Amino acid sequence: MKPESLFELGHYSLEWVKDFYDQAGIWWGPDPQERGVHETRVETIERLCGSGPKRILELGAGPGATAAAMADAGHSVVAIELSSTRAQYARELAKITHLGSLTILEADFYTVEMDDLFDVVCCWETFGIGSDVDQRRLLERIARDWLDKNGCVLMDVYNPIRPMREAGLERRLKPLKGVPGSVEMINRCTFDPVHCRWIDEWQPLAEPDKALAQSIRCYTPVDFMLLLEGSGLSIKYMEVDGKTLAIDADAITTSGPLMEAWSYLVQLTPVRVTNK
């Protein structure tokens, strides 16, 4: 059966998600990230969450390379991935001996049930799949079901400015070396200004009818703050490319790294309930 195409569906839903990422696992292989990304994420956890081994939940773990790097650093990691293709890559990494531990769950993070609490919940380059209602549901689940009362969330949030600028551009990409399923591709960037969604389409050059796209809801920092209302989480810190975003300041901002960045990093903590 032909995978669901976002553009052929003609509307936003979650129906395309598994098909896209299953195929992406074939096109992009077991580690599509740039060199040093996984190590940087491990360093970010130590920098923002403190040193020492932690219980970590990673949502949307992809092929598992970041989860494995966290386990190598001594953390106890549970990684959730919806795509069967990418979860299999992650399971292979879980077979390797790590200083900490690595458990892979092939599941939907919107519906999976777990009893454990975690010191850190990570969502690297994953937040924004689905509607605003879906994002709020996920944030509420993290706060209510998974996050220790003294824990924190590290989350990449996609920024609308860069895909707005890239809208209409396309790149022709050669097959990735060492990835058997990789093919020559055309990558197109589209932006929906009504729904503030980045649409990232990948079309095999030899089989244009097999094009697939992913859709990510983008949030400016202030829009993300509005999304958090009532979720049980609040912003502790925000940065882009390692530089702090002063979200509480009244100063007018017309430049800076957020004008070019695809995403920014947010650290969230549970809302403290005080008894009057």
C-alpha positions as CSV (number, residue, x, y, z in Angstrom):
1,M,0.0,0.0,0.0
2,K,1.3,3.4,-0.9
3,P,2.4,5.5,2.1
4,E,0.1,8.4,3.1
5,S,1.2,11.7,1.5
6,L,0.5,14.9,3.4
7,F,-0.2,16.9,0.2
8,E,-2.5,14.1,-1.2
9,L,-4.5,14.1,2.0
10,G,-5.0,17.8,1.6
11,H,-5.5,18.6,5.3
12,Y,-3.6,18.4,8.5
13,S,-3.9,15.2,10.6
14,L,-1.5,12.7,12.2
15,E,-2.2,10.1,9.5
16,W,1.0,10.8,7.5
17,V,3.4,10.6,10.5
18,K,4.3,6.9,10.7
19,D,4.5,6.5,6.9
20,F,6.8,9.5,6.6
21,Y,9.2,8.5,9.3
22,D,9.3,4.8,8.3
23,Q,10.4,5.9,4.8
24,A,12.7,8.5,6.2
25,G,14.5,5.8,8.1
26,I,15.2,4.1,4.8
27,W,16.2,7.3,3.0
28,W,18.3,8.8,5.7
29,G,19.7,5.7,7.5
30,P,20.6,5.1,11.1
31,D,22.2,8.5,11.9
32,P,21.2,11.5,9.7
33,Q,22.4,14.1,12.2
34,E,25.4,16.3,11.7
35,R,28.6,15.3,13.5
36,G,28.6,16.3,17.2
37,V,24.9,16.7,17.6
38,H,24.4,13.8,20.1
39,E,27.4,14.8,22.2
40,T,26.2,18.4,22.3
41,R,22.8,17.2,23.6
42,V,24.5,15.2,26.4
43,E,26.5,18.3,27.3
44,T,23.3,20.4,27.3
45,I,21.7,18.0,29.8
46,E,24.7,18.3,32.2
47,R,24.9,22.1,31.7
48,L,21.2,22.8,32.4
49,C,20.1,19.8,34.5
50,G,23.2,19.2,36.6
51,S,25.9,16.5,36.7
52,G,25.4,12.8,37.6
53,P,23.3,10.0,36.3
54,K,19.7,10.7,35.6
55,R,16.5,8.9,34.6
56,I,15.8,10.3,31.1
57,L,12.8,9.9,28.8
58,E,13.3,10.8,25.2
59,L,10.2,11.4,23.1
60,G,10.5,10.8,19.4
61,A,13.9,9.2,19.6
62,G,14.4,8.5,15.9
63,P,17.1,6.0,15.1
64,G,18.3,6.3,18.7
65,A,21.8,7.8,18.4
66,T,21.1,10.6,20.9
67,A,19.5,8.1,23.3
68,A,22.6,5.8,23.0
69,A,24.9,8.8,23.7
70,M,23.0,9.7,26.8
71,A,23.2,6.0,28.0
72,D,27.0,6.1,27.2
73,A,27.2,9.1,29.6
74,G,25.8,6.9,32.4
75,H,22.1,7.9,32.3
76,S,19.2,5.5,32.5
77,V,17.3,6.2,29.2
78,V,13.9,5.2,28.0
79,A,13.4,6.1,24.3
80,I,10.1,6.2,22.6
81,E,9.8,6.0,18.7
82,L,6.7,5.5,16.6
83,S,8.5,4.5,13.4
84,S,9.2,0.8,13.1
85,T,12.1,1.4,10.8
86,R,13.8,3.8,13.1
87,A,12.9,1.9,16.3
88,Q,14.8,-1.1,14.8
89,Y,17.9,1.0,14.4
90,A,17.5,2.1,18.0
91,R,17.1,-1.5,19.2
92,E,20.4,-2.4,17.6
93,L,22.0,0.4,19.6
94,A,20.3,-0.9,22.8
95,K,22.1,-4.2,22.4
96,I,25.5,-2.5,22.9
97,T,26.9,-2.2,26.4
98,H,26.5,1.3,27.8
99,L,27.7,2.9,31.1
100,G,24.0,3.5,31.8
101,S,21.0,1.7,30.3
102,L,18.9,2.1,27.2
103,T,15.3,0.8,26.7
104,I,13.5,1.3,23.4
105,L,9.7,1.4,23.2
106,E,8.1,1.4,19.8
107,A,5.0,3.4,20.6
108,D,3.1,6.6,20.0
109,F,4.1,9.2,22.7
110,Y,0.6,10.6,22.6
111,T,-0.9,7.3,23.8
112,V,1.8,5.2,25.4
113,E,1.3,4.3,29.1
114,M,4.2,4.2,31.5
115,D,4.4,4.2,35.3
116,D,7.9,5.6,35.7
117,L,8.9,9.2,36.6
118,F,11.9,10.8,35.1
119,D,14.4,13.5,36.1
120,V,14.6,14.8,32.5
121,V,12.2,14.5,29.6
122,C,13.8,15.3,26.2
123,C,12.1,16.2,22.9
124,W,14.8,16.9,20.4
125,E,13.6,18.2,17.0
126,T,10.2,16.5,17.4
127,F,7.8,18.9,19.1
128,G,5.2,20.4,16.7
129,I,3.9,17.3,15.1
130,G,0.1,17.5,15.2
131,S,-2.2,20.3,16.2
132,D,-2.1,22.8,19.0
133,V,-4.5,20.5,20.8
134,D,-2.0,17.6,20.4
135,Q,0.9,19.7,21.7
136,R,-1.1,20.7,24.8
137,R,-2.1,17.1,25.4
138,L,1.6,16.1,25.2
139,L,2.7,18.9,27.5
140,E,0.0,17.9,30.0
141,R,1.1,14.3,29.9
142,I,4.7,15.2,30.5
143,A,3.7,17.3,33.5
144,R,1.1,14.9,34.9
145,D,2.4,11.4,34.2
146,W,6.2,11.4,33.5
147,L,8.1,14.3,35.0
148,D,9.4,14.1,38.6
149,K,8.4,17.1,40.7
150,N,12.1,18.2,40.8
151,G,12.7,17.3,37.1
152,C,12.8,19.4,33.9
153,V,12.0,19.2,30.2
154,L,14.4,20.0,27.4
155,M,12.6,20.7,24.2
156,D,13.5,22.0,20.7
157,V,10.7,24.3,19.4
158,Y,10.6,25.1,15.7
159,N,10.9,28.8,14.9
160,P,8.7,30.1,12.0
161,I,11.1,32.8,10.8
162,R,13.6,30.5,9.0
163,P,11.0,28.3,7.1
164,M,9.3,31.5,6.1
165,R,12.5,32.7,4.5
166,E,13.2,29.3,2.9
167,A,9.7,28.9,1.5
168,G,9.7,28.2,-2.2
169,L,13.4,27.0,-2.2
170,E,14.4,23.5,-3.3
171,R,17.6,21.6,-3.1
172,R,18.8,18.6,-5.2
173,L,20.6,16.2,-2.9
174,K,22.8,13.3,-3.8
175,P,22.4,9.8,-2.1
176,L,24.0,9.6,1.3
177,K,27.1,7.5,1.4
178,G,26.9,4.2,3.2
179,V,23.0,4.3,3.3
180,P,21.7,1.5,1.1
181,G,18.1,3.0,0.8
182,S,19.3,6.6,0.1
183,V,18.4,8.0,-3.3
184,E,18.9,11.2,-5.2
185,M,16.2,13.6,-3.8
186,I,14.6,17.0,-4.3
187,N,13.9,18.7,-1.0
188,R,11.3,21.5,-1.0
189,C,10.5,24.0,1.8
190,T,6.9,25.3,2.0
191,F,5.3,27.4,4.7
192,D,1.7,27.7,5.6
193,P,1.2,31.3,6.9
194,V,-2.4,30.6,8.1
195,H,-1.5,27.7,10.4
196,C,2.1,28.7,11.0
197,R,3.4,25.3,9.8
198,W,6.6,24.3,8.0
199,I,6.0,21.7,5.3
200,D,9.2,19.9,4.4
201,E,8.8,17.7,1.2
202,W,11.1,15.0,0.0
203,Q,10.8,13.7,-3.6
204,P,12.9,10.9,-5.0
205,L,14.2,12.1,-8.4
206,A,13.6,8.7,-10.1
207,E,10.1,8.2,-8.5
208,P,8.5,11.6,-8.2
209,D,5.1,10.0,-7.4
210,K,6.6,8.7,-4.1
211,A,7.2,12.2,-2.6
212,L,6.4,12.5,1.1
213,A,6.3,15.5,3.4
214,Q,6.4,16.3,7.1
215,S,4.6,19.1,8.7
216,I,5.7,20.9,11.9
217,R,3.8,23.5,13.8
218,C,6.2,26.5,14.5
219,Y,5.9,28.8,17.5
220,T,7.5,32.2,18.2
221,P,8.7,32.3,21.9
222,V,5.6,34.3,23.0
223,D,3.2,31.9,21.1
224,F,4.9,29.0,22.9
225,M,4.4,30.8,26.2
226,L,0.6,31.0,25.4
227,L,0.6,27.3,24.5
228,L,2.0,26.4,28.0
229,E,-0.9,28.0,29.9
230,G,-2.7,25.4,32.0
231,S,-0.2,22.7,31.0
232,G,1.4,22.4,34.4
233,L,4.8,23.5,33.0
234,S,6.5,26.8,33.0
235,I,9.6,28.2,31.2
236,K,12.8,28.2,33.2
237,Y,15.2,29.1,30.5
238,M,15.3,29.6,26.7
239,E,18.3,29.8,24.3
240,V,19.1,29.7,20.6
241,D,22.5,28.5,19.4
242,G,23.8,28.6,23.0
243,K,22.7,32.3,23.5
244,T,20.1,33.2,26.1
245,L,16.7,34.5,24.9
246,A,15.5,37.2,27.4
247,I,11.8,36.5,27.0
248,D,10.8,38.6,30.1
249,A,12.6,41.7,29.0
250,D,10.7,44.7,27.6
251,A,13.5,45.6,25.2
252,I,12.7,45.7,21.5
253,T,14.4,42.9,19.5
254,T,14.9,43.2,15.8
255,S,18.0,41.0,15.2
256,G,19.9,38.2,16.7
257,P,20.3,34.4,16.1
258,L,16.6,33.7,16.2
259,M,16.3,35.5,12.9
260,E,18.2,32.6,11.3
261,A,17.7,29.6,13.5
262,W,15.4,26.7,12.6
263,S,14.6,26.1,16.3
264,Y,15.3,27.2,19.8
265,L,15.8,25.3,23.0
266,V,13.4,25.6,26.0
267,Q,13.9,24.3,29.5
268,L,10.6,23.7,31.3
269,T,9.9,22.9,35.0
270,P,6.7,21.9,36.8
271,V,4.5,24.7,37.9
272,R,4.8,25.1,41.7
273,V,1.5,25.0,43.4
274,T,1.5,27.1,46.6
275,N,-1.1,26.7,49.4
276,K,-2.6,30.0,50.5
